[in-house]
Amino acid sequence: METYKQKEKKSCGPDAVSWAYSRLAGLPYSEAQDKVYRAWGWLSAGDIRDNLMDSPGQHERVAKRLGLSFGLATLGELERGQLPSQTTVMLVHLSASDPSVQHWAVLAAYTSDGRTRWHWGDGTIKELSRETVREYYSRWAPACIYTLSESASEPLPWYARAWAGMMEKLFGSR
């Protein structure tokens, strides 16, 4: 299975978004990565800022800048196999004693025995048991799982809807 490798040690967040965006938009990973880094406000991978720039809120802002829908998900949805692979991202807390040791991973696939496979960003795919996923997810705050998807089109403004309604009344609907 194809996967990706982070540009820098601390670029797991933007690189996880880049992987999900590339799968969703059908773009090469490097092209998606360039777009994500620009939306993030980073000019290059060497411009790695602190972990505050890698929060779930920042992920949501970047998704919206890219024209994507950002949907928060639950651990239960993940465990029931209801979240899409390749576009579901989870924040994992790798240390039980240090809350700063966190990492963003992308769901690669579900297995038949309840395990999940994750793009880890180091060029590997890690298979995790349900118990390990629960532990990584809930050790520290924030606990975050989200999915990216194509954005639903915005509703028409009120005046455009009113005009369309008037025209429909005058000329009838087709």
C-alpha positions in Angstrom: 0.0 0.0 0.0 1.3 3.4 -1.0 2.0 5.9 1.9 3.9 9.1 2.5 6.9 10.5 4.4 6.9 13.8 6.3 9.2 16.6 5.2 10.3 17.4 8.7 10.1 15.8 12.1 7.4 18.3 13.3 5.4 18.5 10.0 3.1 15.6 10.8 0.0 17.8 10.9 0.3 19.5 7.6 1.7 16.4 6.0 -1.3 14.3 7.2 -3.7 16.9 5.8 -1.7 16.8 2.6 -2.0 13.1 2.2 -5.8 13.2 2.9 -6.2 16.1 0.5 -4.2 14.4 -2.2 -6.4 11.3 -2.0 -9.6 13.3 -2.0 -8.6 15.7 -4.8 -6.7 13.1 -6.9 -3.6 15.2 -6.8 0.0 14.0 -6.5 1.1 14.2 -2.8 3.8 16.8 -3.5 1.3 19.1 -5.2 -1.2 18.7 -2.4 1.5 19.3 0.1 2.5 22.6 -1.6 -1.2 23.8 -1.5 -1.6 22.8 2.1 1.6 24.5 3.2 0.5 27.7 1.5 -2.9 27.5 3.1 -1.2 26.8 6.5 0.9 29.9 6.0 4.2 28.1 5.8 6.3 28.9 2.8 8.3 25.7 3.0 8.8 22.7 5.2 11.7 24.5 6.9 9.2 27.0 8.4 8.0 24.7 11.1 6.3 26.6 13.9 5.4 25.4 17.4 2.7 22.9 18.2 0.1 25.6 18.7 0.0 25.9 15.0 -0.8 22.2 14.8 -4.0 22.2 16.7 -7.4 20.7 15.5 -8.6 24.3 15.0 -5.7 25.0 12.7 -6.5 21.8 10.7 -10.1 23.0 10.3 -9.0 26.5 9.1 -6.7 25.0 6.5 -9.4 22.6 5.3 -11.8 25.5 4.8 -9.1 27.5 3.0 -8.7 24.6 0.6 -12.5 24.5 0.1 -12.9 21.2 2.0 -15.5 20.1 4.6 -14.0 19.3 8.0 -16.2 16.9 10.0 -15.4 16.0 13.6 -15.8 12.3 14.2 -16.0 10.0 17.2 -13.9 7.1 18.4 -17.1 5.0 18.3 -17.6 5.8 14.6 -14.0 4.7 14.0 -14.4 1.5 15.9 -17.6 0.7 14.0 -15.7 1.2 10.7 -17.9 4.1 9.6 -15.1 6.6 8.8 -13.5 6.7 5.3 -10.0 5.5 4.9 -7.4 7.9 3.4 -9.3 11.0 4.5 -9.7 10.4 8.2 -7.1 12.0 10.5 -6.5 11.3 14.2 -4.3 13.0 16.8 -2.5 10.3 18.8 -0.8 10.8 22.1 2.2 8.5 22.2 3.4 9.1 25.7 1.5 8.3 28.9 3.7 10.8 30.8 4.4 13.6 28.4 1.4 15.4 26.8 3.6 17.1 24.2 4.5 13.8 22.5 1.7 13.7 20.0 1.4 12.8 16.3 -1.2 13.1 13.5 -1.9 9.9 11.6 -4.2 9.1 8.6 -6.4 6.0 8.5 -5.2 3.7 5.8 -7.6 0.8 6.2 -9.7 -1.4 8.4 -8.8 -5.0 9.0 -11.3 -7.9 9.4 -10.3 -8.5 13.0 -11.1 -4.9 14.3 -7.6 -3.5 13.9 -6.8 -0.4 11.9 -3.9 0.5 9.7 -2.5 4.0 9.9 -0.3 6.1 7.6 2.3 7.1 10.1 4.1 9.7 8.1 7.5 8.1 8.3 7.0 6.0 5.2 5.4 3.1 7.1 1.9 1.9 7.8 1.3 0.8 11.4 -1.4 -1.7 12.4 -3.0 -0.9 15.7 -5.3 -2.9 17.9 -8.6 -1.4 19.1 -7.2 -1.1 22.6 -4.1 0.8 21.4 -6.1 3.2 19.3 -8.3 3.9 22.4 -5.3 4.5 24.5 -3.5 6.8 22.0 -6.7 8.7 21.4 -7.7 9.3 25.1 -4.4 9.8 26.9 -4.4 13.6 26.7 -6.3 16.5 25.3 -7.2 17.4 22.8 -8.7 14.1 21.6 -9.4 14.6 17.9 -10.6 12.5 14.9 -11.9 14.2 11.8 -12.6 13.5 8.2 -12.0 15.7 5.2 -14.5 15.6 2.3 -15.5 17.7 -0.7 -17.3 20.8 0.5 -21.0 21.0 -0.1 -21.8 24.1 -2.1 -22.8 27.1 -0.1 -26.5 27.9 -0.2 -27.5 30.8 -2.4 -27.8 34.2 -0.6 -31.3 35.2 0.4 -31.8 37.7 -2.4 -30.8 35.0 -5.0 -33.3 32.6 -3.5 -36.0 35.3 -3.4 -35.4 36.2 -7.1 -35.5 32.5 -8.1 -38.7 32.1 -6.2 -40.3 35.1 -7.9 -39.3 33.9 -11.3 -40.7 30.5 -10.6 -44.0 31.9 -9.6 -44.1 34.2 -12.7 -43.0 31.6 -15.2 -43.6 28.3 -13.5 -41.0 25.7 -12.6 -39.6 23.4 -15.2 
